């Protein structure tokens, strides 16, 4: 299972708030019923890589559908094949190491 972090930013839209665009991108994930976690600077999604890339493409299109003429999308992928990786598991691994200090 892979984990993808995505940030979709419309450029040249009226105003400075982007939460309307973020909410519409999250609706794409809700329709697909995938595990995701919204953060202050992006969204983490877990699943098989093919599905994640398809979702990223759909999310990238959201601002265009809302009238944006330019969109900057940043994606990071953690695709671990030796064991199942999850969003929660990655956080727990760090928290456990913090407890040891």
Helices and strands as residue ranges (DSSP letters): E 2-11, H 19-32, E 35-38, E 43-47, H 49-65, E 70-79, H 87-99
